[in-house]
Amino acid sequence: MLLHMTRRAYTIACRVLLLLLVAGLSRNGVSQNNPGWTEPFPPHRIVDNLYYVGSKDLASYLIVTPEGNILINSSLESSVPLIRKSIEQLGFKFSDTKVLLISHAHSDHDAGSATIKELTGAKYLVMDSDVPVVEDGGKSDFAYGKQPGYKPAKVDRVLHDGDIVKLEDMLLVARKTPGHTKGCTTWTMTITEGGHPYDVVIVGSPNVNTGYKLVNNAEYPQIASDYEHTFDTLKSLHCDIFLGAHGAYYGLAEKYARMKQGAPMVFADPEGYKRYVIDREAAFKAELARQQKATAH
């Protein structure tokens, strides 16, 4: 009888552990289909005072100034130790993070924000239409609100399209590029190295995720027109250095490998930026046409 109860207890314990693991993975938006989200990647300097401190595919960026540092994208809740380690590997202090920004309110880019605020005291600045989502931990997200959420974080400053974020002599412009989320943000800035100014564009996301309704979307009626606005905005930007919310957007791994081999300014890729925007706009238009045709029938 004791042996039977022990086995039963063991089975129950295993099932509980499995459920906890699955819940934790779902809460952070992680799945086994995204190993690059949690795989460490060498932190590195991109240009002058702009550094990469993310994982292999979840991009986080550090901008260093004498008054403290700006961090773009907190990534998953489980990403915070990785980001901290990357910052410290570069010789900077995690506690010097004064401003926290995100590309958009999805858990793979903002779920770690509450923890980073707690650990550093950083001020959290978020685009207007994404504020409700980050402050309720994803519950009001138009596409994923019914999925398990994440730790809510209080926003310290609400941003609007064209707003400037300033720290020391660094000026970042928040460009609202909605569709992927209602407040998806593309960050632009000009950074000078060797006397040459480089226009940097960190693309929020122009992607249409699987399951997104572009037609008759009661939760987001203007989603299609927002995507169209986004592509107009992206096409209007001058880009020297092409970056994005995911490393895959701009070929992070390949460019980093070239950099390690001694190639100069590998992240300067204006033509790659143009190709990326054209490709993503074509994908959006194709999906919109497919959904319009399906709805018509």
C-alpha positions in Angstrom: 0.0 0.0 0.0 2.9 2.4 0.9 4.6 1.6 -2.4 1.4 2.3 -4.3 0.9 5.6 -2.5 4.5 6.6 -3.1 4.2 5.9 -6.8 0.9 7.8 -7.0 2.4 10.7 -5.1 5.4 10.7 -7.5 3.1 10.7 -10.5 1.1 13.6 -9.1 4.2 15.5 -8.3 5.5 15.0 -11.9 2.2 16.2 -13.3 2.2 19.3 -11.1 5.8 20.1 -12.1 5.0 19.7 -15.8 2.0 22.0 -15.4 4.1 24.6 -13.6 6.8 24.5 -16.3 4.2 24.8 -19.1 2.5 27.7 -17.3 5.8 29.5 -16.8 6.7 29.1 -20.5 3.3 30.3 -21.6 3.4 33.3 -19.3 6.6 34.4 -20.8 5.5 33.7 -24.3 8.3 31.1 -24.8 8.0 27.9 -26.7 10.4 25.3 -27.9 9.9 26.8 -31.3 11.8 29.8 -30.2 15.2 28.6 -28.8 16.8 31.8 -30.0 14.7 33.8 -27.5 16.7 32.4 -24.5 20.0 31.5 -26.1 22.8 33.8 -24.9 24.5 35.9 -27.6 27.8 37.8 -27.2 27.2 41.4 -26.2 28.9 43.9 -28.5 29.2 47.5 -29.6 27.2 48.4 -32.7 28.4 52.0 -33.1 29.9 54.5 -30.7 27.8 54.3 -27.5 25.1 51.9 -28.8 25.5 48.3 -27.7 23.6 45.0 -28.2 22.7 43.2 -24.9 20.0 40.8 -25.9 19.8 37.1 -26.6 20.3 35.4 -30.0 16.9 36.7 -31.3 15.3 38.9 -28.7 17.1 42.2 -29.2 17.9 44.5 -26.4 20.0 47.6 -26.8 22.0 49.7 -24.4 22.8 53.4 -25.0 25.5 54.7 -22.7 25.7 58.3 -21.5 27.5 60.1 -18.7 24.1 60.7 -17.0 23.2 57.0 -17.1 22.0 54.5 -19.6 19.0 53.8 -21.8 17.8 50.2 -22.2 15.5 49.3 -25.1 13.5 46.1 -24.6 13.3 44.2 -21.3 12.4 40.9 -23.1 11.0 38.0 -21.1 10.8 37.9 -17.3 13.5 35.2 -17.5 15.7 37.4 -19.8 16.6 40.0 -17.1 19.6 38.0 -15.7 20.9 37.6 -19.3 20.5 41.3 -20.1 22.2 42.2 -16.8 25.1 39.9 -17.4 25.6 41.2 -21.0 25.6 44.8 -19.6 28.2 43.9 -17.0 30.3 42.0 -19.5 30.6 45.2 -21.5 32.0 46.9 -18.4 28.8 48.9 -17.5 26.6 48.8 -14.4 23.1 47.4 -14.6 22.1 49.9 -11.9 23.0 52.8 -14.2 19.9 52.0 -16.3 17.9 55.3 -16.0 15.4 55.0 -18.9 13.6 51.8 -20.0 11.9 51.7 -23.5 10.3 49.0 -25.5 9.6 48.2 -29.1 6.1 47.0 -28.4 3.8 45.4 -25.8 4.3 41.7 -26.3 5.7 39.6 -23.6 8.9 38.7 -25.5 9.8 42.4 -25.4 8.3 43.8 -22.3 7.6 41.1 -19.7 10.8 41.8 -17.9 10.0 45.5 -17.4 8.6 45.3 -13.9 11.7 43.5 -12.7 14.1 45.9 -14.3 12.2 48.8 -12.8 12.4 47.2 -9.4 16.1 46.5 -9.7 17.3 49.7 -11.2 14.7 52.4 -10.5 14.6 53.2 -14.2 11.8 55.4 -15.6 9.5 53.4 -18.0 8.4 55.2 -21.1 5.8 53.6 -23.4 3.9 54.6 -26.5 0.3 55.7 -25.7 -1.7 52.9 -27.2 0.5 50.2 -25.6 0.3 51.7 -22.1 -2.9 49.8 -21.1 -1.3 46.5 -22.2 1.9 46.8 -20.2 0.1 48.1 -17.2 -2.3 45.1 -17.1 0.3 42.5 -18.0 -1.1 41.8 -21.4 -4.7 41.3 -20.5 -6.0 44.0 -22.9 -3.9 42.9 -25.8 -6.2 42.7 -28.9 -4.8 39.3 -30.0 -3.3 37.6 -26.9 -5.4 39.0 -24.1 -6.9 35.7 -23.2 -3.5 34.0 -22.9 -1.6 33.9 -19.6 -0.2 37.3 -18.9 2.9 38.6 -17.2 3.9 40.9 -14.4 2.4 44.4 -15.0 4.6 47.5 -14.9 3.6 51.1 -14.2 4.4 53.5 -16.9 6.2 56.7 -15.8 5.8 58.7 -19.1 3.3 58.2 -21.9 4.8 58.8 -25.3 3.2 60.0 -28.5 4.3 59.8 -32.1 7.3 62.0 -32.7 8.1 62.5 -29.0 11.8 62.8 -28.1 13.5 60.9 -25.3 16.6 62.7 -24.1 19.3 61.7 -21.7 22.5 63.8 -21.7 23.2 64.5 -25.4 21.3 61.5 -26.7 18.1 62.2 -28.5 15.8 59.3 -29.5 12.7 59.8 -31.5 9.7 57.6 -30.9 7.9 56.8 -34.1 4.5 55.2 -33.7 4.3 52.2 -36.2 1.1 50.4 -35.2 -0.5 47.2 -36.4 1.6 44.6 -34.8 0.5 46.2 -31.5 -1.6 49.3 -31.2 1.4 51.3 -29.9 4.3 49.5 -31.7 7.3 51.9 -31.7 10.2 52.3 -34.1 13.1 54.1 -32.5 15.3 56.5 -34.5 18.5 58.4 -33.5 21.6 59.8 -35.0 24.9 58.6 -33.6 28.3 60.0 -34.6 31.4 57.9 -34.9 34.7 59.0 -36.4 33.1 62.3 -37.3 30.5 60.6 -39.4 26.8 60.8 -38.4 24.8 57.6 -38.7 21.0 57.5 -38.8 19.9 54.5 -36.7 16.5 52.8 -37.1 15.4 50.1 -34.6 12.3 48.7 -36.2 9.4 47.8 -33.8 7.7 45.2 -35.9 5.8 45.3 -39.2 4.9 41.6 -39.1 1.4 40.2 -39.3 1.4 37.4 -36.8 -0.4 34.1 -37.4 -4.0 34.5 -36.5 -4.1 38.2 -36.8 -7.5 39.4 -38.2 -6.9 42.2 -40.7 -10.6 42.3 -41.8 -13.6 42.8 -39.5 -11.5 42.8 -36.4 -13.8 43.9 -33.6 -11.0 44.3 -31.1 -8.9 46.4 -33.5 -11.1 47.8 -36.3 -8.4 50.0 -37.9 -5.6 47.4 -37.9 -5.2 47.3 -41.7 -5.0 51.1 -42.0 -2.6 51.2 -39.1 -0.3 48.7 -40.9 -0.5 50.9 -44.0 0.5 53.9 -42.0 3.4 52.0 -40.5 4.8 51.1 -43.9 4.4 54.7 -45.1 6.4 55.8 -42.0 9.1 53.1 -42.4 9.6 54.0 -46.1 10.0 57.7 -45.1 12.8 57.1 -42.7 16.5 57.5 -43.6 18.4 54.5 -42.3 22.1 54.0 -42.2 22.2 51.4 -39.4 19.4 48.9 -39.6 18.4 47.2 -36.3 15.2 45.7 -35.0 13.2 44.1 -32.1 14.4 40.7 -33.2 17.9 40.0 -34.4 16.6 38.0 -37.3 15.1 41.2 -38.8 18.5 42.5 -39.7 20.7 39.4 -39.8 22.3 39.8 -36.4 24.2 36.5 -36.4 25.6 36.8 -39.9 26.7 40.4 -39.4 28.2 39.7 -36.0 30.3 36.9 -37.5 31.5 39.3 -40.2 32.4 41.8 -37.5 34.4 39.2 -35.6 36.3 38.6 -38.9 37.3 42.2 -39.0 34.7 43.7 -41.4 34.0 47.4 -40.5 30.6 48.9 -39.8 28.7 45.7 -40.6 25.5 47.0 -39.1 25.4 49.9 -41.7 22.9 48.4 -44.1 20.6 51.0 -45.8 19.8 48.7 -48.7 19.0 45.8 -46.3 16.6 48.1 -44.5 14.8 49.0 -47.8 14.6 45.3 -48.8 13.2 44.4 -45.4 10.5 47.0 -45.5 9.5 46.1 -49.1 9.4 42.4 -48.2 7.2 42.9 -45.1 4.8 45.3 -46.9 4.4 42.7 -49.6 3.6 40.0 -47.0 1.1 42.3 -45.3 -0.6 43.1 -48.6 -0.8 39.4 -49.6 -2.4 38.4 -46.3 -4.8 41.3 -46.4 -5.9 40.3 -49.9 -6.3 36.7 -48.8 -8.5 37.7 -45.9 -10.5 40.1 -48.0 -11.2 37.4 -50.5 -12.1 34.8 -47.9 -14.5 37.3 -46.3 -16.1 38.2 -49.6 -17.0 34.5 -50.0 
